[in-house]
Amino acid sequence: MKQDSSRINKTLSSRLPRGPPVVLHHALDEQEEAEFFARTIISLRGRLEGLVDYKDFAVLVSQNWMLGPVKNALTAAGIPFSSEVEVRLFQPLLYDVS
């Protein structure tokens, strides 16, 4: 960033204490991946008790077919959520002209 002289100089910091390291998780299938999301949210919320709430988490999926397993896993874990589906920028639109 220092190379770009047009950028505003700023220092970024977190108000939260140092958290756990980033984890790379290889799931066997979409169900296991969705359950991992739910377990991780519950675990982090417990470890950071009082500092974060469910509204502080987001699960982003790149494929619409992952929405079902994620919603099922969050519901089964008792995690409240809302779902917003966005159409991808270059997603082709299909029209039935029959």
C-alpha positions as CSV (number, residue, x, y, z in Angstrom):
1,M,0.0,0.0,0.0
2,K,2.9,2.3,0.6
3,Q,3.7,2.4,-3.1
4,D,0.3,4.0,-3.9
5,S,0.7,7.6,-3.0
6,S,-3.0,8.4,-3.6
7,R,-4.1,6.1,-0.8
8,I,-5.0,7.5,2.6
9,N,-2.5,6.5,5.3
10,K,-4.3,4.5,8.0
11,T,-3.7,2.0,10.7
12,L,-6.1,-0.9,11.0
13,S,-6.6,-2.7,14.3
14,S,-9.1,-4.9,16.1
15,R,-11.0,-4.2,19.2
16,L,-11.2,-7.9,20.0
17,P,-8.3,-9.9,21.6
18,R,-6.1,-12.0,19.5
19,G,-8.3,-14.9,18.2
20,P,-7.5,-18.4,17.1
21,P,-5.5,-19.0,14.0
22,V,-7.1,-19.4,10.6
23,V,-8.0,-23.1,9.9
24,L,-7.9,-24.9,6.6
25,H,-10.6,-27.6,6.8
26,H,-11.0,-30.3,4.1
27,A,-14.6,-31.6,4.3
28,L,-15.6,-35.0,2.9
29,D,-18.9,-33.6,1.5
30,E,-21.2,-30.6,1.6
31,Q,-23.0,-31.9,4.7
32,E,-19.8,-32.3,6.7
33,E,-18.7,-28.8,5.5
34,A,-21.9,-27.2,6.6
35,E,-21.7,-29.0,10.0
36,F,-18.2,-27.7,10.4
37,F,-19.5,-24.1,9.9
38,A,-22.1,-24.6,12.7
39,R,-19.6,-26.2,15.1
40,T,-17.1,-23.4,14.4
41,I,-19.6,-20.7,15.1
42,I,-20.7,-22.3,18.3
43,S,-17.1,-22.8,19.4
44,L,-16.0,-19.3,18.7
45,R,-19.0,-17.7,20.3
46,G,-18.3,-19.8,23.4
47,R,-14.6,-18.9,23.5
48,L,-15.3,-15.2,22.9
49,E,-18.3,-15.1,25.3
50,G,-19.7,-11.6,25.6
51,L,-17.6,-10.3,22.7
52,V,-19.4,-11.7,19.7
53,D,-22.9,-12.8,19.0
54,Y,-24.5,-14.8,16.1
55,K,-25.0,-11.5,14.2
56,D,-21.2,-11.2,14.0
57,F,-20.8,-14.2,11.8
58,A,-21.4,-14.8,8.1
59,V,-21.2,-17.9,5.9
60,L,-20.6,-17.2,2.3
61,V,-21.2,-19.8,-0.3
62,S,-20.1,-19.7,-3.9
63,Q,-22.7,-22.2,-5.2
64,N,-26.4,-22.0,-4.6
65,W,-26.7,-25.7,-4.0
66,M,-24.7,-25.3,-0.7
67,L,-27.5,-23.2,0.8
68,G,-29.6,-26.2,1.7
69,P,-26.9,-28.1,3.7
70,V,-25.8,-24.8,5.4
71,K,-29.4,-23.9,6.4
72,N,-30.0,-27.5,7.7
73,A,-26.8,-27.5,9.7
74,L,-27.4,-24.1,11.3
75,T,-31.0,-25.0,12.1
76,A,-30.0,-28.3,13.6
77,A,-27.4,-26.5,15.8
78,G,-30.0,-23.9,16.9
79,I,-28.2,-21.0,15.3
80,P,-30.5,-18.2,14.1
81,F,-29.8,-17.0,10.6
82,S,-31.1,-15.0,7.7
83,S,-30.4,-15.9,4.1
84,E,-29.8,-13.5,1.3
85,V,-29.2,-14.8,-2.2
86,E,-27.4,-12.6,-4.8
87,V,-27.3,-13.3,-8.5
88,R,-23.6,-13.5,-9.5
89,L,-22.4,-10.8,-11.8
90,F,-21.7,-13.0,-14.8
91,Q,-24.3,-15.7,-14.1
92,P,-26.1,-16.5,-17.4
93,L,-29.9,-16.1,-17.2
94,L,-32.0,-18.9,-18.7
95,Y,-35.3,-18.1,-20.2
96,D,-38.0,-20.6,-21.2
97,V,-39.5,-19.4,-24.5
98,S,-41.8,-22.3,-25.1
